[in-house]
Amino acid sequence: MPESMDSANSKRSLALDALRGFAIFTMILSSRIPFGVLPGWMYHAQIPPPLHKFLPTHPGISWVDLVFPFFLFSMGAAFPFALQRRMKQGASNLAISLDIIKRGILLMLFAIIIMHTRPHTIDPQLGISSLFQALLLFGLMFLVFWRYPETINRKVKYALQSAGFLGLALFLIFITYPNGTGFSLLRYDIIILVLSNVAIAGSFIYLLTKGKSETLLFILLILIGIRLAFSVETSWIHSIGVRYPSWMLFQLTFLKYLFIIIPGILTGTVLYEFQKRPKTEILFTEKDRISFAFAAISILIIIIFSLFGLYTRMVMELFIFSSALLAILWFLMKDIKSEYGVFLKQLLQYGILWFTIGMLFEPFEGGIKKDPSTISYYFVTSGLAVFLLIAFMIGSEVFNIKKGITILAENGQNPMLAYAAGTNLLTPVVLLTFISQGLDEICLGNPWLGVLKGIFITSLLALAIKWFTRKKIFWRT
């Protein structure tokens, strides 16, 4: 019997939130696995065990190297939803532009505060005093970044925000770390600072293009030209780039990640256009369900084999295998005539495009690398992000497998809170309650049990963020 899907037109995209939540979960998990004792594919490919010495010429990527680009991609895909909502509210381009800059500066401020207030920064030995300080500072950040509900009196809101700002300011002014240093504008969380830069640039790109594919692809080609020219030391573009002030929080070098943001915007535009259509019941035949199941399984196989092939340098074998499987998948999806099937084929087109471009660029710049990031890295990871997004969509909307996807989505809806809580809430709590120490005794030095410990502790955080999200307690993003 055909089954229906009537939730695809909800205000939020469950699958997109889940992709962001997956990125956050794996980002926190990657920092909680045992250091230096696991196989190389459990760490960043360019920082292999046991010494974790940076090897910039070492090609390949691991699962850890997918975390950041997946988050970037989901950020780009969210721009059409956020900015179109402001446009529909009647906001002028000037008002939206000021809001973009304000949000970017807020993220920059968050990048500086979070790095200064982490328990490991306050005291690398993680003494009890530093853990309680971290919890207190988390509370102050809560007052600053909490998206206050409209039911709270405005004066009360401003008083609480002011108290949070004052407390954090006093800490930053008077703090002296064990190495004798104090506050510095150059002490920031690099991940959040990059996000703030591309959030500003990507938002303005969407505001100017309104998601038109031809214009976005044109900008992408220009960026590729700039990237290629910058690699030539005698070029005028390189000359301008090296003269740009390194102390500024808005860095031109961070804009290389627009190579991931723009594919995200294109995908998000397709998703937004589909979601805003009139809500109708969509029927799936048994044949459609079989095709969708094959698509989801094929996509997951390609993601896993891509990591294996790129890490082990079986690049040609990976390209042949993935091309064949994607070709079979494309022809199978071609026969699906439902509205949802046509929509997923649009997304699949983009995924195949980015993945193929990335694979063709793979030999360039010494092979795919996260750091220093290569053109191949941007496009391969963008393609894999589209594939995982499609898998989440098929799981949630076609087969109604929503339990695990929903918890990821609820974390993805609260990214700033989840990111800050990963260090300033989770670390103090598991240490002060002796949860971490107790699990260490169970693990008995077994590195794979240590991985299970990391998954368990990260899952505790995911459940906590799920609770905050369901209580509609969000941090501003």
N, C-alpha and C positions, 0 to 999 in steps of 0.2 A: 504494500500500500504506500502511496506517496505520503511524505511527511512535510509539514509546513514549517516555515521560519518567518516569524513576524517581529523579531527584535532587531533586525539589521538596521533599522532606521532610528535607533535610540539616539539621545542627545550626545552621548559619548561613544567612542569606539572601544568596546571591551578588549578587542584584540590588540589595539594600539596601546592601551593602558597596560595590558599584559606584557607586551614587548618591552615597554619602559620598566615595568616591575621586574621582569626577568633580568634586565641589565643591572638594576640596582641590587637585586639579590645576589647575582654572581659577582658583582663588584665587591660587595662586602664579604662574600664567601672567599674570594681570591686572597683577601688579606688575613684570613683566619685558617688557612691550611698550613701544615708544618713547613718550616723554612728549610730549604736546601737538601731534604732527604728523599724527596719524591722524584719520579722520572721527569725529564726536562719538559715534557708536554703539559705538566701541571703548573708551569710558571710561564712568565713572558718569554717568548722564544729567544729574544736578544739578551736575556739575563738568565742564562741557564745555571742549574745547580752543578756542583755543590757550593761554589764560591759566589755565584750570582754576579759575576763580573760582566759589565756591559760590553757586548760584542756587536758593534754597529754594522759589521760586514756579514753577520750571520743571518742568512735568509730563513724565512718560514714564519708561521704564526701558530699559536695554540688557542685553546678555548678562552684563556684569560685575555687574549688580544682581541676578542670579539666584544668584550664588555663595553668599552668606551664607545666604539663606533655604533653599536646598537642603541646606546643612549642618545648619541648625537642624532642618529637617524630618526628616532622617535620624537626628538625635540623638533626637528625640521618638519616632520609629518603633522605635528600639532599646530603649527603656525596658521594654516588655513582655518582651523576651528576657532582658535583664539582671536585672530584678527578679523575674521568675517563676523564674529559675534559683536565686536566693537563697532564695525561698520554698520551692522543692522540696527545697532542702538542709536545710530545717527551721529556718531563721533566724527569729527573732522579729521583730515589727514594730519593737521598740526597737533591736535589733541592725541591722536594715536602715536605720532612720532615722539612726543614728549613722554608718553607712557612707556614706549619702547626704551628710551634712554633711562628713564627712572628705574625700570625693572632691571636693565643692564647694570646700572650703578649699584642697585640693591644686591645683585648677584656678586659683584666685585667686592662689596662690603662683606658679604657672607664668606667669600673665599678667604679674606684676610682674617676675619674673626674666628672661623672654624679652625684655621691652622694654628692660631695663637692659643686656643683654648682646649686643644686635644690633651687628654691625660698623658700621652707619651711625650708631648712637647713640654708640658709643665714639669714632668719628672719621668725620665726614661725608665726609672726603676719601679714606677707605678706604686709609690707609697700610698698609704691610706689617705693622707692629707690631699694628695693630688687627685685621688678618685672622688673625694667629696667636693673638691674645687670644681672638677669637671661637671659633676651633677648640678652644682649651683650655677655654673656658667651656662649649662644647657637650659636651666630654668630662665635665666636672663635672656638667652636667645629666643626662648619660647615667647616671652613678652614682646620682643622686637618683631619677630617674623610671623607670628600667629595671624592668620586671616580672621580677624575678629568678626563674630556674627553681628548682624544688624540690630539684634535685640539689646546689645550692650550699649549703654549710654556713651555718647561721643566723648564726653569729658573723662569718663572712667577709662575709655580706650586710650586716649592721649596720655593720661596719667600713668597707665601701665606701660605703654611704649616708652615713655620718658624715663621711667624707673629702670627699664631694661637697658636702654641706651646709656644711662648714667652709670649703672653698675658695670657694664662692659667697658665703658670708657675709662673708669677708674682702674679696672683690672689691667687694661692695655697700657695705661700710663705708668703704673707702679710695678708691673711684673718684672722680675729678674729671673731668668731661667738658670739652671745649674751650670751652663757654660758661660755665664756672665752677661749674656746678651738680653735685650729687652724687645720692645715693640719695634717692628720694621715693616715698611710698606712692601718690602721684597720677600717677606715671610707670608706666603699665601698658598692655598690649595690649588695646584696647577690645573686639576680637572675642572674645578668650579670656575676658575678664571678663564679657561678656554671656553667653557659653556657661556659665560657672560659675554665674551667677545663675539662668538658666532650667533648668540641670541640677538644681539644688536644688529649685526650685519645681515643675518638671515631674515629677521623680521622686516628690515627695510627693503630687502630684495623682494619679499612677498608683497609688501605694500605697493611697490612700484610695478610689479608684474601681474599681481592678482592671480598668480599661479598658472599663467599662460605657458604651456609647454614649450612653444617655439622660442619665446623670450628667455625662459630659464635655460634651455639648451644652448642658446646663443651666449649667455653669461658663462655657462660652464665651459664652452670652447675658449672664451677669452681668458678664463682662469687657467685653463690648461696651457695656453700660450704664455701667460705670465710665469707659470710654474717652470716651464721649459726654459724660458729666457733667464729666469733667476739662477738656474743651475750653471749658466755661463758667466764666469767671473768678470769677463770684459764687457758684459752688457750694461746698458744704462739702467735697466730694471734692477739688476744686482747692485749697482752703485747706489741707487735710491734706498733699497732695502737695508743695506748694511749701515746706512747713516741714520736710520730711524732710531729714536731714543730707546734704549733698552729698559729704562726705568719706568716707562709708562705702562699703566695697567691694560690699556688697549694696544695690543701688539699685532702688527701686520702678519707676522709669521703664524699666528694662531688661525688666521683666515684660510689657511690651507684646508682646514676641516670643513669649509664650505663645499668641498668635493663630496662630503657625506650629507651635509645639510640640504643641498639642492636636490639630490635624488629623494631625500625625505620629503621635501616640499612637493615635488611632483607626485609622489605616492599619496601624500596626505590630501592633495587636491582631488585626486581620483576618489579617494575614500570619502572626502567631504561632499563631493557632488552626488555620490551614491546615497549617502546618509540623509541628504536634504530632500530626496525624492518623496513623494507622497507615500505614506505607509501602506503597503499592500501585503497580502499573504503570498508567500512564495512556496511553490510545491516542488518537492524533489522526488523523482521516480527512483526505483530501486537501482536502475542503471546509473543514474546520476550519483547516487550514494556510493556505488562501487567505484566510479571514476574519481569522486572526491577523496575516497579512502586511499586509492592508489596515489593520488596527487600528494596527500599529506605524508604518506610513507616515503614516497620518492624524494620529497623535499627534505625530510629529516635525514635520509640516506646521503643526499648530496651535501648537506651541511657537515655531517660527520666525516664523510670521505674527503671533503675539501680540507678539513683540518688535518686529517691523516696524510693526504697527498702533499699538501704544502709544507707540512712539518718534516716529512721524510724525503722531500724533494722529488716525489714522483709526479712532477707537474704535467708532463705529457700524458701519462696514464690517467691522471685526474681529468684533464681537459677532454680526452676522448670519451671516458666513461660518463662524465657529467653531460657532455653534449648529446650523447646517445640517449641517456635517460630523460633529459629535458625535451628532446625531440619527440620521444614516445609520449611523454606527458602532455606536450602541446597538442599533438594530434588526438589524444584521448579527450582532452578538455574541449577540443574544437567541436565535438559532437554535443556538448551540453548547451542547450538552447535557453535555459532558464535565465531570468534577469540576474540572479546572483552568480550564475556560472559565467555570464558575459563580463560581469564586474571583476570576478577573480581572474579571468583571462587578461584583463587590462593590467592588473597588478603583476601577473606572471610575466607579461611582456617586459615590464620595467625590470623585474628581477633578472630575467634572462639577459637583458641589455647590459645592465651594470656588471653582472657576473662575467659575461663574455668579454667586455671591455677590460675588466680587471685581469682576467686570465691572459689576454693578448698582451697586456702591459707587463706581465709577470717577469719576463727576462730583463726588463728595463730597470735601471737603478740598482742592479745587483740582486734582484729577486725581491719578492714581497717581504716587507718588514713593517712592524708597527713603529719602531724607533731606530733610526730616523724614518718617519712614515713615507711610504712610496705611493705613487699614483695607483699602482696595482692594489695596494692595501685599501685605499678609499673605495674603489669600485667593487672589489670582491666582497668586502664586508657590507657594502650597501646592498648588493645582490642577495647575500645571505640573510640580511635583515628583512628584505621583502619576502623571501622564502619562509622565514619563521613567522612573519606576520600572517601570511596566507595559511600556514599550518594552524595557528591559533584561531583564525577565522573559521576554518573548516571544523576544527574541534568544537568551538563554542556554538556556531550557528547551524551547522549541518547535522552534527551528531549530539549536540546539546551536552557536551562534556565540559561543564562550567565550574566544577568545584575547585580544581587546582588552578584553572585559568583565572577565576575570580579573585583568589587571594593574591595572585601576581598583579592583577589589575588594580586592586585596592592599594597595593604598595606603589604602583605606578602613578596613581592619582595623587600621591603625597610624597613626591621625590625629595624635596628639601628636608622634610622632617625625617624621612628614612635615612638619608645620607648623614645628617648630623647625629641622629640617634645611634647609628652604627658604631660611633666612637664614644661620644659624650654621654650616652645613656647605657648602651649595651655593655661596653667594657667595664665601667664602674659596677654595674649591677651584678654581672657574672663573677666578678672578683670579690666584691664585698659580701656576696651571699655564698661564696666558696663553690659555686656551680662549676666554674672553670677548673679549680683545683681538684674537685672530686672527679671530674671527667678525665683529667690528666692521669689520675691514679688508675682509672679503668683502662685507659689506653696503653699504659705501661710501655711507652716509647714506640709503639707500633704506629708508623706514619699513616697507614690507611685507616686505622681507628681514629687517628688525629683528624683525618679528612671528615669522617663521620661526626666527630665532635664539632668541627667547623660548620657542617651542615645543620646539626642540631641547634647550635647557638644562633646561627643566622636565621633559622626557622622561628626561634623565639622572637627575634626582632620582627620578622614578617608578621607574626601573629599580633604583636603589639601595634604595629602600624595599621594592620587591618582593623583593630579596635578603634584607633584614633579616626581612621577614615569613616567607619560606620557611625561614629559619634559626630561626624562632620567637623572634625578638628583638623584644619589644614594649615600648612605654612605657605606664605605667599611665594609664587614662582614667577 
